[in-house]
């Protein structure tokens, strides 16, 4: 007999009580199966089931793997290496101990004086009693009486007129004894064709000469007179500006 199809809600309202009860019993398991069949297709359901099985298997195997790795890590403890600061501190302590031992040996090798080596023997005789010495008699001389001296009347001294210092005369300057020479020379300048020599007396030109050498002999017709002189020397070169070499002054006191 084929299974009876489930009744619709409209038929349940008009069905007999036995058919309604049978329909309710069939509807208890039907909705869950229908929802699973509608919501999940067969292939998606299989993949989800395989994924759940894989997760369950990994959860079951994870504690065993962790338990196996723990003993391996415990069997190989890491060795701690001493750093440079620890080595330096240890070296300093060793050196300090060696220095202390050497110092203790040095102190123990030197003899020490604990107390006096010898004591002076006590004197057999007791203290000698000294006889009192009487001081010599002191002779008291009478004090001499002081004679009162009468001061003599001072005699008036003659008044001495004050001495006046002679007025100082202003120091006269020594006469200028400069005598100009007849030959004048200066430092030569390379590349110079001629030199121009000029003499000025009290600002007025008295001589203007040109020479090819760095030396000038004054002509016999020229003489120096009293006054203030200035002499200059200028080098003359082709294609170059004149270059002053000498510019000096002197005074002739006589002439």
Buried (B, 14 or more C-beta within 10 A) or exposed (E): EEEEEEBEEEEBEEBEEEBBEBBEEBEEEEEEEEEEEEEBEEEEEEEEEEEEEEEEEEEEEEEEEEEEEEEEEEEEEEEEEEEEEEEEEEEEEEEEEEEEEEEEEEEEEEEEEEEEEEEEEEEEEEEEEEEEEEEEEEEEEEEEEEEEEEEEEEEEEEEEEEEEEEEEEEEEEEEEEEEBEEEBEBEEBEEBEEBBBBBBBEEEEBBEBEBEEBEBEBEEEEEBEEBEBBBBBBBBBEEEEEEEBBEEEEEBEEE
